[in-house]
Amino acid sequence: MINIFINTEFIKLDQFLKLSDVISSGGEARSFISENMIFVNNEPENRRGKKLRNGDIV
């Protein structure tokens, strides 16, 4: 497990994927999210704008 800490109220899922080096650019987020199962707090998530807060698990 990799811990990513943010110093703002939230970060969007597409920004998180880029920050964690899962994708190399924000433009890849749409296709990556549609082609892969992504879970946020054990719930499937397909919105690239989903707001993630400290303590969320992706």
C-alpha positions as CSV (number, residue, x, y, z in Angstrom):
1,M,0.0,0.0,0.0
2,I,1.2,3.5,-0.9
3,N,0.1,6.4,1.2
4,I,-0.4,9.7,-0.5
5,F,-1.0,12.7,1.7
6,I,-2.7,15.9,0.5
7,N,-2.6,19.3,2.1
8,T,-5.8,20.6,0.7
9,E,-9.5,19.8,1.5
10,F,-9.7,17.3,-1.4
11,I,-8.1,16.1,-4.6
12,K,-10.0,14.8,-7.6
13,L,-9.5,11.2,-8.7
14,D,-7.8,12.1,-11.9
15,Q,-5.3,14.3,-10.1
16,F,-4.7,11.5,-7.6
17,L,-3.9,9.0,-10.4
18,K,-1.4,11.4,-11.9
19,L,0.1,12.3,-8.5
20,S,0.6,8.6,-7.7
21,D,2.2,7.9,-11.1
22,V,-0.5,5.6,-12.2
23,I,-1.0,7.7,-15.3
24,S,1.5,10.1,-16.9
25,S,-0.9,12.9,-17.8
26,G,-4.3,14.2,-16.8
27,G,-5.6,13.5,-20.3
28,E,-5.1,9.7,-19.8
29,A,-7.5,9.7,-16.8
30,R,-10.7,9.3,-18.8
31,S,-9.6,6.2,-20.7
32,F,-7.8,4.7,-17.7
33,I,-10.9,5.1,-15.5
34,S,-13.2,3.6,-18.1
35,E,-10.9,0.7,-18.9
36,N,-10.1,-0.3,-15.3
37,M,-12.0,-1.1,-12.1
38,I,-11.3,1.7,-9.6
39,F,-12.6,1.4,-6.1
40,V,-12.8,4.3,-3.6
41,N,-13.5,3.1,0.0
42,N,-14.5,-0.4,-1.4
43,E,-17.1,1.2,-3.8
44,P,-16.7,1.2,-7.6
45,E,-16.0,4.6,-8.9
46,N,-16.0,5.8,-12.5
47,R,-16.1,9.6,-12.1
48,R,-12.7,11.2,-12.7
49,G,-13.9,14.3,-10.8
50,K,-14.7,12.3,-7.6
51,K,-13.4,14.2,-4.7
52,L,-11.0,12.3,-2.5
53,R,-10.2,13.4,1.1
54,N,-7.6,12.4,3.6
55,G,-8.4,8.9,4.8
56,D,-10.0,7.7,1.6
57,I,-8.7,4.4,0.2
58,V,-8.3,4.0,-3.5
